[in-house]
Every structure is written in structure tokens, then in C-alpha cells.
Amino acid sequence: MNAPVKATADTAAAGAVTLSCDNPGDWKFSFSAIPGETGTVRIAIKAPEEAFPPAFEVAFTVPQGDVRHIWHPFAENGFIPPDWDRRGRHRTSIASGMPVFALVGMDDANRLCAVCSEALRVLDTHVGLVEETGEIKCVVGFFGTPEAPLSRYEAEIRLDARPRFFGDAVAEASEWLSSRPGNDPCLPPPAAFDPLYSSWYAFHQKVHAAVIEAECAAAANDGMRAFILDDGWQTDDESRGYAFCGDWDVAASRFHDGMAAHVSRIHATGMKYIVWYSVPFVGYRSQNYGRFRGKFLKDVPGCSCSVLDPRFRDVREFLAGTYERALREWGIDGFKLDFIDQFSFEGEDPAVKENFAGRDIRSLPDAVHELLSDTMRRLRAIKPDVLVEFRQRYIGPAIRAFGNMLRAADCPGDAVANRVRIANLRLTSGATAVHSDMLMWHPSATPEAAAQQVLASLFGVIQYSMRLMGLPPAHHAMMRHWIAFTQAHRGALLHGAFRPHGPAEGYSVIEGETDRESVFAVYAANAVCRIADPPPDVFVVNATGCGRLYIDLPRPPARAMVFDTFGHPVCGALPDIGRQGLSAGVQCVALPASGYIHLSF
């Protein structure tokens, strides 16, 4: 056995960066810095013949300075964990997350943004404060979990310490990662940005064709343009488990004249149709469980199902063929492909003791990639603009090549979590359509309170999921207005420059901008909405729940109009800009809760 490896490369962004490997075996290491505006280190390892790659780490430390937040794609609060805290550890792969993080200083400034080129295989990132020194230690671990034999491997870590808005640094790092070979994202069709209705929170597994058709008619009337049929269509069981997943036959008790006829009736309302599948799950009580015995990665505790191993060719064929048949036979428009992050195992790879017998692909990430590649080739051959929704945690560039809609992870009724998850996704997803988690609220809520769920999701494509026919008319009026608003300002909200401010506070102010207009949403009562260089039209949305906002203007607007949450002008509001006192600088402006102001410059 060769001696442990330790090598150092000097970078302008992070100083000395160290690679270490305790048990290199016969593997030879090369480690070097690449000069440039951003610091990049390159790792290359090779072996004389195929072998299991050794675990190794790349690490560096930087002074904390004014760093007040460690941002990563799943960050939802402002804490900086100590380096011994597991909250600072994050595992990424093709099926979970993406290898990027940023140290954020005062005024949302980037202090260091790091991204690794490895978007397919498992990486273990660990970032935390060293108590003895006041430094932030950053470690990227390679091959900490079993990987199939290789003979060579290369990766790069890009380090960017340029002082600028942290969101710009994160977005650029994500684009760098997406530009790597094999990470080309698929372009979303226009329909991926249309507001939609989902059955999940409203019905869970209690879905029936007639009820769904009535709800979709109401959804279409409110302005929604697509429908997701979630779990329940494939089983009579309503226990919310996955024991009956894996056969994927339509439950005749729920869809009496078949899925194709039902889909046709939904299409008649003007809505597209998307169907849910729990991709890797085969339930204990399904017919296919016996068929795939011996071809599972693991059991899922409490879910009454096992996870298929896609390294078997017939497993991949079964899954891709299932979706292909549904697209051909039912006339649907897309798929919600769920639980892809469950393609994993803990501890030893179950294939090693069998010497990978029967598996035509030995690497699990490679097999997941091949499964999705084959699936999308077949689906796009039938319908080039097929819609495919993926959900946090599987959001990275290696998977954006297949999905064109990325949804925030489940957070029913939690407007703050929805807002933060949407913003994090927007920073890392480029042109891919980012969707909110499904919105829900109680019918007894005031329209203004219900609107808080909507306003939290303005900068994503909004999904709704409550029983629409049971909502009061005022809720429908509120939804219709905000759906119309999001479509009228789709450019600024979904496609323009995106700046989420205050990551340590859960993004207290978010703005989207095109050359013609800006839309700001203010979420914290005492936050100041700073409008530095306004385009002709600026909309400031009051999502604080209070009847006022603080706005910092560079000059008085030529015109201002105030609207309530239904889009109605507020009579008497700002009738005379001079008398009202809107001027340059910071001022408190009276504004209805869940309403907004339109400023013209």
C-alpha cells in the first residue's frame, strides 16, 4: 500500500487548498491550481487497472470576517454551524442537490462561492466555523460512499471570491456547472410556466374522475392552465402508503371509462394533463414485487415498498416503457416523476457481494443517468414538448437535462419555506421553470391572509391545491387577480434578472426585473425596499401582512397607484404625489396588506 497522499495548491480566492488521501492504494494523484479571475483547482487520479476509487478530501479555510450566512441550495435559515455540527454537512449526487455553496457577508455580498464539477457521483461537503481560530473550514469529500471500479477520474473545484451580490456569484457558478460536458439543460416549453392545479393536498389518494373534472373546470375558470393528477389513480387503497405502487394500472373504481376518456374531458377545459409516478418504488402488495425480487437497492422504512436498482437493464426498460405507454395511450402532456432521490443505498453497495451479477451498468449514478436519458428520448420522440416535473432534492445540472419543471419541496401551508425554496431554486436553475410547492389554505381565511401564500410564491410558477369548489367567492376573486398579475408580469417575475435580498432573514425582499419593469415583493415589516435605478414601471407588493411599507426612492415617481389584493384601485390613495409626500429617500407608505403600488417613472 502506498503512503498517504497530501498535496497543496495556492489560490488567490482561498489561499492554500489541500488534497489528502489516507489510503491511495495504487492510485496516482495530480493536484494543481489553474490561474484566472476565479481560482480553480484540478484533481486527476488514475490506476494501472480498474479498481474501486479511494476516498479523498479537498479542504481549505478562510477567515470568517463579516460572513454571516452560509448559503447552499437547501439553506433555509441564517445560521453558521460549527465545524463539528452535522447541519453543515451536505451530500449531493445526480439525484440530490448540487455541489455549490457560498459564504455571504454584510449587505448580501459574496465572500466566497465554491462549486465542484462533479454533478453525477456522490460528494460530501462540510462547511462550518472552527471555534479555536474563527475560520470557516470547507471540505469536499470524494468517494466517501462505494463507487463502481474506475481506472481514472478528474474533477475541478471553482472558487470565486469577487465582492459582488452573492446571488450573481451563485448563479454564475451554477451556469459554469451546467456548461460542463453532459450537463446541457433541456429548454422548458412555454407551458412549463403556466399556473397549474394539483390534486395532492386537496385530495391525497381520494381522487375520482367526476370530482377532478369539476375541480379542473373551476381551476380553468380561475386562470390555471394545467393539472397534475397525483397519487391515488393507480390503487383503491387510501392509506397514503406505497404498498400498491409498481403495477401502474388505472383503478377502474376511480376512472370508470378509462384514463384516455377522462384526460380528453380535462383537455376540453383548456388544461394540460400531467400524471404522477413514484419512479423507484415497488410496493409489497403489487403484482410486480415478485417479478423484481433480487433487483432492489433497499427497503423504505414505513412505506411498505422497495427501491428498484436501475443498474439492471430490465428495470430501466420496465420504467421507461411504463411512461412511454401512458403517453401514447392516454394522450397526457407530461409526468411528475417523484422520489428519484431514493435511488441510493446506505453502507455497502448491495451489488458488490454479487460481483455486479446481472447488472449491465455498475455505477448507480450512471444507471440513473441512463434511465432518465432513455426515458426522455422515448417520450420526446412522441411529444417533443412533454412536461416533466422534478422536485427538490433532485435539482442539479445533471438532472436538469431531463426535467423542465423543478418544484419546491413539500411545505404545506408554510409560506416562508415556499418563498425560500423557490428563491434557492431560482438561483441555481437557469432558464428551467421553477415551481412553488402546492398552495393551500383554510376556507375561513380572509382573502388577504390567503393571498400571503400566493405572494410568497410570486417568483415561481404557482401551483394550487385546495378544493376550489369549496372556497368562498372572495378567494376566487383574489386568485383570479394574482394569476392574471403573474401572467401579465411573467417576464419580470420568471424570466428577468432575479435578486433575492437578505438570505439570512429568509429573503426579506425579492425583485425581478426586465428593461421595462421591476416587480418587488417585501416580506418583512421593517425591511426597506430600495429602488436604485428604476425602469419605467415599478410594482411593489406588500407581502408583510401590515398596512404599510418602507420604500427608498431615488427620485419622486411621476405617478403612483395603489391596489388591493383583488387588483381594485384604492380610492383616495395617493391622489396627489406632492401632497402624499413621495419623494427621494426612505419613506413609510400606506399600502393595503397583500396589495401593491404601481410607480411610474
C-alpha positions as CSV (number, residue, x, y, z in Angstrom):
1,M,0.0,0.0,0.0
2,N,1.3,3.4,-0.9
3,A,1.9,6.1,1.7
4,P,-0.9,8.7,2.3
5,V,-1.2,11.5,-0.2
6,K,-1.1,15.1,0.7
7,A,-0.8,17.9,-1.8
8,T,-1.3,21.7,-1.8
9,A,-2.3,24.2,-4.4
10,D,-2.2,28.0,-3.8
11,T,-5.2,30.0,-5.0
12,A,-5.9,33.8,-4.9
13,A,-9.5,33.1,-3.8
14,A,-9.0,30.8,-0.8
15,G,-5.2,30.6,-0.2
16,A,-3.8,27.2,0.3
17,V,-6.1,24.4,-0.8
18,T,-5.1,20.9,0.3
19,L,-5.9,17.4,-1.0
20,S,-5.5,14.4,1.3
21,C,-6.0,10.7,0.9
22,D,-5.2,8.3,3.7
23,N,-5.3,5.1,1.6
24,P,-4.5,5.7,-2.0
25,G,-3.6,2.1,-2.9
26,D,-2.2,2.0,-6.4
27,W,-3.9,5.3,-7.4
28,K,-1.7,8.2,-8.6
29,F,-2.8,11.8,-7.8
30,S,-2.3,15.0,-9.6
31,F,-3.4,18.3,-8.0
32,S,-2.9,21.8,-9.3
33,A,-4.3,25.3,-9.4
34,I,-5.5,27.0,-12.6
35,P,-4.8,30.7,-12.7
36,G,-7.6,33.1,-13.7
37,E,-10.1,35.6,-12.5
38,T,-11.6,32.9,-10.3
39,G,-9.4,30.3,-8.6
40,T,-9.8,26.7,-9.8
41,V,-8.1,23.6,-8.6
42,R,-7.9,20.5,-10.8
43,I,-7.8,16.9,-9.5
44,A,-6.8,13.9,-11.5
45,I,-6.4,10.3,-10.3
46,K,-5.5,7.2,-12.2
47,A,-4.8,3.5,-11.5
48,P,-3.0,0.9,-13.6
49,E,-6.2,-1.1,-14.0
50,E,-9.9,-0.7,-12.9
51,A,-10.3,-0.6,-9.2
52,F,-12.5,0.9,-6.5
53,P,-11.5,4.6,-6.2
54,P,-10.1,5.7,-2.9
55,A,-11.8,8.2,-0.6
56,F,-10.1,11.6,-0.5
57,E,-10.8,15.2,0.5
58,V,-10.1,18.7,-0.7
59,A,-10.1,21.3,2.0
60,F,-9.4,25.0,2.7
61,T,-10.0,27.5,5.4
62,V,-10.8,31.3,5.2
63,P,-11.2,33.9,8.0
64,Q,-14.8,34.5,8.9
65,G,-14.5,38.2,8.5
66,D,-18.0,39.6,8.1
67,V,-19.5,36.3,6.8
68,R,-23.0,36.0,8.4
69,H,-24.6,33.3,6.4
70,I,-23.6,30.0,4.7
71,W,-25.7,29.6,1.6
72,H,-26.3,26.3,-0.1
73,P,-29.3,25.0,-2.3
74,F,-31.2,23.8,0.8
75,A,-30.3,26.6,3.2
76,E,-33.4,27.9,4.9
77,N,-32.0,30.0,7.8
78,G,-29.0,32.2,8.6
79,F,-27.1,30.0,11.0
80,I,-23.4,29.3,10.7
81,P,-22.8,25.8,12.2
82,P,-19.6,25.0,14.0
83,D,-17.4,22.6,12.0
84,W,-18.4,19.6,14.3
85,D,-22.2,20.1,13.6
86,R,-23.8,17.7,11.2
87,R,-26.0,20.6,10.0
88,G,-23.0,21.8,8.0
89,R,-22.8,18.5,6.1
90,H,-24.5,18.0,2.7
91,R,-24.4,15.1,0.3
92,T,-25.0,15.7,-3.4
93,S,-25.3,13.5,-6.4
94,I,-27.3,13.3,-9.7
95,A,-30.4,12.5,-7.6
96,S,-29.9,15.0,-4.7
97,G,-28.8,18.6,-4.6
98,M,-25.9,20.2,-6.3
99,P,-22.3,20.8,-5.2
100,V,-22.3,24.6,-4.7
101,F,-22.1,26.8,-1.6
102,A,-21.4,30.5,-0.8
103,L,-20.2,32.4,2.2
104,V,-22.3,35.6,2.4
105,G,-21.1,38.8,4.1
106,M,-22.8,42.0,5.1
107,D,-25.1,43.6,2.5
108,D,-25.6,40.2,0.8
109,A,-22.0,40.4,-0.6
110,N,-20.2,37.3,-1.9
111,R,-17.1,36.4,0.2
112,L,-16.5,33.0,-1.4
113,C,-18.6,30.9,-3.7
114,A,-17.4,27.3,-4.4
115,V,-18.7,24.8,-6.9
116,C,-17.4,21.4,-7.9
117,S,-17.7,19.9,-11.4
118,E,-18.9,16.6,-10.0
119,A,-22.7,16.7,-10.5
120,L,-23.2,13.0,-11.1
121,R,-21.5,11.0,-8.3
122,V,-21.8,11.4,-4.6
123,L,-20.0,14.2,-2.9
124,D,-19.9,15.1,0.8
125,T,-19.5,18.8,1.5
126,H,-18.8,20.0,5.0
127,V,-18.7,23.7,5.9
128,G,-18.5,25.2,9.4
129,L,-16.8,27.5,11.8
130,V,-13.7,26.4,13.6
131,E,-14.2,27.6,17.2
132,E,-10.5,27.8,18.1
133,T,-9.5,30.0,15.1
134,G,-12.5,31.9,13.9
135,E,-12.0,30.5,10.4
136,I,-14.6,28.8,8.2
137,K,-13.4,25.3,7.2
138,C,-14.6,23.9,3.9
139,V,-14.2,20.3,2.9
140,V,-15.3,18.5,-0.2
141,G,-15.2,14.7,0.1
142,F,-14.9,12.4,-2.9
143,F,-15.8,8.6,-2.9
144,G,-17.0,8.6,0.7
145,T,-19.6,6.1,-0.4
146,P,-19.0,3.0,-2.6
147,E,-18.5,3.6,-6.3
148,A,-18.0,1.1,-9.1
149,P,-14.5,0.4,-10.3
150,L,-12.7,3.0,-12.4
151,S,-9.3,3.5,-13.9
152,R,-9.2,7.3,-14.0
153,Y,-11.2,10.2,-12.6
154,E,-11.0,14.0,-13.0
155,A,-12.8,16.9,-11.3
156,E,-12.4,20.7,-10.7
157,I,-13.4,23.0,-7.9
158,R,-14.0,26.6,-8.8
159,L,-13.5,29.3,-6.2
160,D,-14.9,32.8,-6.6
161,A,-14.1,35.5,-4.0
162,R,-15.1,38.5,-6.1
163,P,-17.0,41.0,-3.9
164,R,-20.4,41.3,-5.6
165,F,-24.1,40.3,-4.9
166,F,-24.0,36.7,-3.7
167,G,-26.9,35.7,-5.9
168,D,-24.9,36.7,-9.0
169,A,-21.9,34.6,-7.8
170,V,-24.2,31.6,-7.1
171,A,-26.0,31.9,-10.5
172,E,-22.7,32.1,-12.4
173,A,-21.3,29.1,-10.5
174,S,-24.4,27.1,-11.4
175,E,-24.1,28.1,-15.1
176,W,-20.4,27.1,-15.0
177,L,-21.5,23.7,-13.7
178,S,-24.3,23.4,-16.3
179,S,-21.8,24.2,-19.1
180,R,-19.7,21.1,-18.3
181,P,-20.0,18.3,-20.8
182,G,-23.1,16.2,-20.4
183,N,-24.9,18.8,-18.3
184,D,-26.8,20.7,-21.0
185,P,-30.2,21.6,-19.5
186,C,-33.3,21.0,-21.6
187,L,-35.2,24.0,-22.7
188,P,-38.6,24.3,-21.0
189,P,-41.6,24.7,-23.3
190,P,-43.8,27.8,-22.6
191,A,-46.4,25.6,-20.9
192,A,-43.9,24.9,-18.1
193,F,-44.5,28.5,-16.9
194,D,-48.3,28.3,-16.8
195,P,-50.1,28.2,-13.4
196,L,-51.5,24.9,-12.5
197,Y,-53.7,22.9,-10.2
198,S,-52.6,19.7,-8.3
199,S,-54.8,17.1,-6.7
200,W,-52.3,16.2,-3.9
201,Y,-53.1,18.4,-0.9
202,A,-56.8,18.7,-1.7
203,F,-57.4,15.0,-2.2
204,H,-54.4,12.9,-1.4
205,Q,-55.3,9.4,-2.7
206,K,-59.1,10.1,-2.8
207,V,-59.2,11.0,-6.4
208,H,-62.2,10.3,-8.7
209,A,-62.7,11.3,-12.3
210,A,-66.0,13.2,-11.9
211,V,-64.8,15.3,-8.9
212,I,-61.5,16.0,-10.6
213,E,-63.2,17.1,-13.7
214,A,-65.4,19.5,-11.8
215,E,-62.4,20.9,-9.9
216,C,-60.5,21.4,-13.1
217,A,-63.3,23.4,-14.7
218,A,-63.2,25.7,-11.7
219,A,-59.4,25.9,-11.9
220,A,-59.6,26.8,-15.6
221,N,-62.1,29.5,-14.8
222,D,-59.6,31.0,-12.3
223,G,-56.9,31.0,-14.9
224,M,-55.0,27.8,-14.3
225,R,-53.7,26.0,-17.4
226,A,-52.5,22.6,-16.4
227,F,-53.5,19.8,-13.9
228,I,-51.3,17.3,-12.0
229,L,-53.0,14.1,-11.0
230,D,-51.0,12.9,-8.0
231,D,-51.0,9.6,-6.1
232,G,-54.2,7.5,-5.9
233,W,-55.1,6.9,-9.5
234,Q,-53.4,3.5,-9.5
235,T,-55.0,2.0,-6.4
236,D,-58.2,1.7,-4.4
237,D,-56.2,1.9,-1.2
238,E,-56.3,5.3,0.6
239,S,-53.9,4.6,3.5
240,R,-51.3,7.0,1.9
241,G,-48.6,4.3,1.8
242,Y,-46.9,2.9,-1.3
243,A,-47.7,-0.7,-0.9
244,F,-49.6,-0.8,-4.2
245,C,-47.2,1.2,-6.3
246,G,-45.3,-0.5,-9.1
247,D,-48.0,-2.1,-11.3
248,W,-49.3,1.3,-12.6
249,D,-52.7,0.1,-13.7
250,V,-55.6,2.6,-13.6
251,A,-58.0,2.0,-10.8
252,A,-61.3,1.3,-12.6
253,S,-63.3,2.3,-9.5
254,R,-61.9,5.8,-9.8
255,F,-61.9,6.2,-13.6
256,H,-64.9,4.2,-14.9
257,D,-64.4,4.8,-18.6
258,G,-60.7,4.7,-18.6
259,M,-57.9,7.3,-18.4
260,A,-57.9,8.4,-22.0
261,A,-61.6,9.5,-21.9
262,H,-61.0,11.3,-18.6
263,V,-57.9,13.1,-20.0
264,S,-59.9,14.2,-23.0
265,R,-62.5,15.8,-20.8
266,I,-59.9,17.7,-18.9
267,H,-58.3,18.8,-22.2
268,A,-61.7,20.3,-23.2
269,T,-61.4,22.8,-20.3
270,G,-58.2,24.1,-21.9
271,M,-55.9,22.4,-19.3
272,K,-52.9,20.2,-19.9
273,Y,-52.7,16.9,-18.0
274,I,-49.7,15.6,-16.0
275,V,-49.6,12.3,-14.2
276,W,-47.6,11.3,-11.1
277,Y,-45.4,8.2,-10.7
278,S,-43.2,7.2,-7.7
279,V,-40.4,6.2,-10.0
280,P,-38.3,3.8,-7.9
281,F,-41.0,2.3,-5.7
282,V,-42.4,-1.1,-6.0
283,G,-44.9,-1.9,-3.2
284,Y,-45.0,-5.1,-1.2
285,R,-48.6,-5.7,-2.3
286,S,-48.1,-5.1,-6.1
287,Q,-48.0,-7.8,-8.7
288,N,-44.6,-6.7,-9.8
289,Y,-42.9,-7.1,-6.4
290,G,-42.2,-10.8,-7.0
291,R,-41.1,-10.1,-10.6
292,F,-38.3,-7.8,-9.4
293,R,-37.3,-9.7,-6.3
294,G,-33.5,-9.6,-6.0
295,K,-33.4,-6.3,-8.1
296,F,-33.9,-3.8,-5.3
297,L,-31.5,-1.4,-3.7
298,K,-33.2,-1.2,-0.3
299,D,-36.5,-1.2,1.6
300,V,-38.1,2.1,2.5
301,P,-39.0,2.1,6.2
302,G,-42.6,2.7,6.9
303,C,-43.6,2.9,3.3
304,S,-44.3,-0.8,2.5
305,C,-42.2,-0.7,-0.6
306,S,-38.7,-1.3,-2.0
307,V,-36.5,0.7,-4.3
308,L,-35.6,-0.7,-7.7
309,D,-32.0,-1.0,-8.8
310,P,-31.7,0.7,-12.2
311,R,-28.4,-1.0,-13.0
312,F,-30.5,-3.9,-14.3
313,R,-31.4,-3.4,-17.9
314,D,-34.9,-4.9,-17.5
315,V,-35.6,-2.5,-14.6
316,R,-34.8,0.5,-16.8
317,E,-36.9,-0.9,-19.6
318,F,-39.8,-1.5,-17.3
319,L,-39.8,2.1,-16.1
320,A,-39.2,3.8,-19.4
321,G,-41.7,1.6,-21.1
322,T,-44.4,2.3,-18.5
323,Y,-44.2,6.1,-19.1
324,E,-44.0,5.6,-22.9
325,R,-47.2,3.6,-22.9
326,A,-49.0,6.1,-20.8
327,L,-48.0,9.0,-23.1
328,R,-49.1,7.1,-26.2
329,E,-52.3,5.5,-24.8
330,W,-53.8,8.3,-22.6
331,G,-52.9,11.4,-24.6
332,I,-51.4,13.1,-21.5
333,D,-49.0,16.0,-21.6
334,G,-46.4,15.2,-19.0
335,F,-45.2,13.4,-15.9
336,K,-44.5,14.2,-12.3
337,L,-41.6,11.8,-11.7
338,D,-41.3,11.5,-7.9
339,F,-38.8,10.1,-5.4
340,I,-35.8,10.0,-7.8
341,D,-33.7,10.9,-4.7
342,Q,-34.5,7.4,-3.3
343,F,-32.1,5.8,-5.9
344,S,-29.5,5.3,-3.2
345,F,-28.2,2.9,-0.6
346,E,-26.6,3.2,2.8
347,G,-23.3,1.4,3.7
348,E,-22.0,-1.3,1.4
349,D,-23.2,-1.4,-2.2
350,P,-25.5,-4.5,-2.4
351,A,-24.1,-5.3,-5.8
352,V,-20.5,-5.8,-4.7
353,K,-21.1,-9.1,-2.9
354,E,-22.7,-10.4,-6.1
355,N,-19.9,-9.1,-8.2
356,F,-22.4,-6.9,-10.0
357,A,-24.1,-10.0,-11.4
358,G,-26.9,-9.3,-13.9
359,R,-26.2,-5.6,-13.9
360,D,-25.1,-4.1,-17.3
361,I,-24.1,-0.8,-15.5
362,R,-22.1,-1.0,-12.3
363,S,-22.2,2.7,-11.2
364,L,-25.6,3.7,-9.6
365,P,-25.3,7.4,-10.7
366,D,-24.5,6.2,-14.3
367,A,-27.5,3.9,-14.2
368,V,-29.9,6.7,-13.0
369,H,-28.5,8.9,-15.8
370,E,-29.1,6.2,-18.4
371,L,-32.6,5.5,-17.1
372,L,-33.5,9.2,-17.5
373,S,-31.7,9.6,-20.8
374,D,-33.6,6.6,-22.3
375,T,-36.9,7.7,-20.8
376,M,-36.7,11.2,-22.2
377,R,-35.5,10.1,-25.6
378,R,-38.6,7.9,-25.9
379,L,-41.0,10.5,-24.5
380,R,-39.7,13.3,-26.7
381,A,-39.9,11.1,-29.8
382,I,-43.7,11.0,-29.1
383,K,-44.2,14.5,-27.7
384,P,-41.2,16.9,-28.1
385,D,-42.7,19.4,-25.6
386,V,-43.5,16.8,-22.9
387,L,-43.7,18.4,-19.5
388,V,-41.6,16.7,-16.7
389,E,-41.6,17.8,-13.1
390,F,-38.8,17.0,-10.7
391,R,-38.8,18.1,-7.0
392,Q,-36.2,19.2,-4.5
393,R,-33.9,17.4,-3.7
394,Y,-33.1,16.3,-7.2
395,I,-32.4,19.7,-8.8
396,G,-28.8,19.7,-10.1
397,P,-27.4,20.3,-13.6
398,A,-27.0,16.6,-14.3
399,I,-30.8,16.1,-13.9
400,R,-31.9,19.4,-15.5
401,A,-31.0,17.7,-18.8
402,F,-34.2,15.7,-18.3
403,G,-36.8,17.7,-16.3
404,N,-38.1,21.1,-17.4
405,M,-40.0,21.9,-14.2
406,L,-38.4,22.0,-10.8
407,R,-40.7,22.2,-7.8
408,A,-40.0,23.4,-4.2
409,A,-40.1,20.5,-1.7
410,D,-43.3,19.9,0.2
411,C,-44.2,22.6,2.7
412,P,-48.0,22.7,3.0
413,G,-49.3,25.9,4.4
414,D,-45.7,27.2,5.1
415,A,-45.4,30.4,3.0
416,V,-41.9,31.2,4.3
417,A,-40.5,27.8,3.4
418,N,-42.1,28.1,0.0
419,R,-40.5,31.5,-0.6
420,V,-37.1,30.4,0.5
421,R,-37.1,27.2,-1.5
422,I,-38.3,29.0,-4.7
423,A,-35.6,31.6,-4.3
424,N,-32.9,29.0,-3.8
425,L,-34.0,27.1,-6.9
426,R,-34.2,30.2,-9.0
427,L,-30.5,31.0,-8.2
428,T,-29.3,27.6,-9.4
429,S,-31.8,26.6,-12.2
430,G,-31.0,29.0,-15.0
431,A,-33.9,29.0,-17.6
432,T,-35.6,25.9,-16.1
433,A,-39.1,26.6,-14.9
434,V,-39.1,26.8,-11.1
435,H,-42.4,25.9,-9.4
436,S,-43.8,26.6,-5.9
437,D,-44.9,23.8,-3.7
438,M,-48.7,23.4,-4.0
439,L,-50.6,26.2,-2.2
440,M,-53.2,25.5,0.3
441,W,-55.1,27.5,3.0
442,H,-58.3,27.2,5.1
443,P,-61.5,28.4,3.5
444,S,-62.2,30.6,6.6
445,A,-59.1,32.7,6.0
446,T,-59.5,36.3,4.9
447,P,-58.7,36.9,1.2
448,E,-55.6,38.9,2.4
449,A,-54.4,36.1,4.6
450,A,-54.9,33.5,1.9
451,A,-53.1,35.8,-0.5
452,Q,-50.0,35.5,1.7
453,Q,-49.5,32.0,0.3
454,V,-49.7,33.4,-3.2
455,L,-47.4,36.3,-2.7
456,A,-44.7,34.1,-1.1
457,S,-44.6,32.2,-4.4
458,L,-44.7,35.1,-6.9
459,F,-41.2,34.4,-8.3
460,G,-42.0,30.8,-9.2
461,V,-44.7,29.2,-11.3
462,I,-47.6,28.9,-8.8
463,Q,-49.2,25.5,-8.1
464,Y,-52.6,25.5,-6.3
465,S,-54.0,22.5,-4.4
466,M,-57.2,23.1,-2.4
467,R,-60.8,22.1,-3.1
468,L,-61.7,25.0,-5.3
469,M,-65.4,24.5,-5.3
470,G,-65.5,24.8,-1.5
471,L,-63.8,28.2,-1.5
472,P,-65.7,31.5,-0.9
473,P,-66.1,33.8,-4.0
474,A,-63.7,36.3,-2.5
475,H,-60.9,33.7,-2.6
476,H,-61.6,33.0,-6.3
477,A,-61.6,36.7,-7.0
478,M,-58.2,37.1,-5.2
479,M,-56.7,34.1,-7.1
480,R,-58.0,35.3,-10.5
481,H,-56.4,38.7,-10.0
482,W,-53.0,37.3,-8.9
483,I,-53.0,34.7,-11.6
484,A,-53.6,37.5,-14.1
485,F,-50.9,39.6,-12.5
486,T,-48.3,36.9,-12.7
487,Q,-49.1,36.2,-16.3
488,A,-49.0,39.9,-17.2
489,H,-45.6,40.3,-15.5
490,R,-44.2,36.9,-16.3
491,G,-41.1,38.5,-17.8
492,A,-40.0,40.2,-14.7
493,L,-41.2,37.5,-12.3
494,L,-40.0,34.4,-14.0
495,H,-37.5,35.3,-16.8
496,G,-35.8,38.6,-15.8
497,A,-32.9,39.5,-13.6
498,F,-33.6,37.8,-10.2
499,R,-32.3,39.3,-6.9
500,P,-33.3,37.8,-3.6
501,H,-32.1,40.0,-0.8
502,G,-31.5,39.0,2.9
503,P,-30.8,35.3,2.7
504,A,-30.0,35.2,6.4
505,E,-33.6,36.5,7.0
506,G,-35.3,34.2,4.6
507,Y,-35.2,36.7,1.8
508,S,-36.9,39.8,3.2
509,V,-37.1,41.5,-0.2
510,I,-37.1,39.8,-3.7
511,E,-37.1,41.6,-7.0
512,G,-37.3,40.6,-10.6
513,E,-36.6,43.0,-13.5
514,T,-36.7,43.5,-17.2
515,D,-35.7,46.5,-19.2
516,R,-39.3,47.8,-19.0
517,E,-40.4,46.9,-15.4
518,S,-39.5,45.7,-12.0
519,V,-41.5,43.8,-9.5
520,F,-40.5,43.9,-5.8
521,A,-42.1,41.8,-3.1
522,V,-41.5,42.8,0.5
523,Y,-41.9,40.1,3.1
524,A,-40.6,41.6,6.4
525,A,-42.5,44.5,8.0
526,N,-39.3,46.6,8.8
527,A,-37.4,45.8,5.6
528,V,-36.7,48.7,3.2
529,C,-37.4,48.2,-0.5
530,R,-34.6,50.0,-2.2
531,I,-35.3,51.1,-5.8
532,A,-32.0,52.3,-7.1
533,D,-32.3,52.7,-10.8
534,P,-36.0,52.2,-11.8
535,P,-37.2,51.2,-15.2
536,P,-40.4,53.0,-16.5
537,D,-42.7,50.8,-14.3
538,V,-42.2,49.5,-10.8
539,F,-44.6,47.4,-8.8
540,V,-44.0,46.9,-5.1
541,V,-46.1,44.2,-3.5
542,N,-46.9,44.3,0.2
543,A,-46.5,40.7,1.4
544,T,-45.8,41.7,5.1
545,G,-49.3,41.4,6.4
546,C,-49.1,45.0,7.6
547,G,-50.7,48.1,6.2
548,R,-47.5,49.9,5.3
549,L,-44.1,49.6,3.6
550,Y,-40.8,51.3,3.8
551,I,-39.6,52.4,0.3
552,D,-36.4,54.0,-0.7
553,L,-36.8,56.0,-3.9
554,P,-34.1,57.7,-6.0
555,R,-36.5,60.4,-7.1
556,P,-40.2,61.1,-6.8
557,P,-42.3,59.0,-9.3
558,A,-44.3,60.7,-12.0
559,R,-47.4,58.7,-11.0
560,A,-48.4,56.2,-8.3
561,M,-51.5,54.0,-8.0
562,V,-52.4,51.7,-5.1
563,F,-54.3,48.4,-5.5
564,D,-55.8,46.0,-3.0
565,T,-55.4,42.2,-3.2
566,F,-58.2,41.9,-5.7
567,G,-56.5,44.4,-8.1
568,H,-59.0,47.1,-7.4
569,P,-57.6,50.7,-7.2
570,V,-57.8,52.1,-3.7
571,C,-59.9,55.2,-3.9
572,G,-58.2,58.3,-2.4
573,A,-54.8,56.6,-2.2
574,L,-52.0,58.9,-3.4
575,P,-54.3,61.3,-5.3
576,D,-51.6,63.9,-5.3
577,I,-48.0,62.8,-5.2
578,G,-46.8,66.1,-3.8
579,R,-49.4,66.1,-1.0
580,Q,-48.8,62.5,-0.2
581,G,-45.1,63.2,0.2
582,L,-43.5,60.5,-2.0
583,S,-40.0,61.9,-2.5
584,A,-36.4,60.8,-2.8
585,G,-35.2,58.7,0.1
586,V,-36.7,56.3,2.6
587,Q,-40.3,56.8,3.5
588,C,-43.2,54.9,5.0
589,V,-46.0,54.4,2.5
590,A,-49.5,53.3,3.5
591,L,-50.4,50.2,1.5
592,P,-53.1,47.6,1.9
593,A,-52.0,44.2,3.3
594,S,-51.5,41.9,0.3
595,G,-51.9,44.8,-2.0
596,Y,-49.4,46.7,-4.1
597,I,-48.3,50.1,-5.5
598,H,-47.6,50.8,-9.2
599,L,-44.9,53.5,-9.6
600,S,-44.3,55.2,-13.0
601,F,-41.0,56.9,-13.6
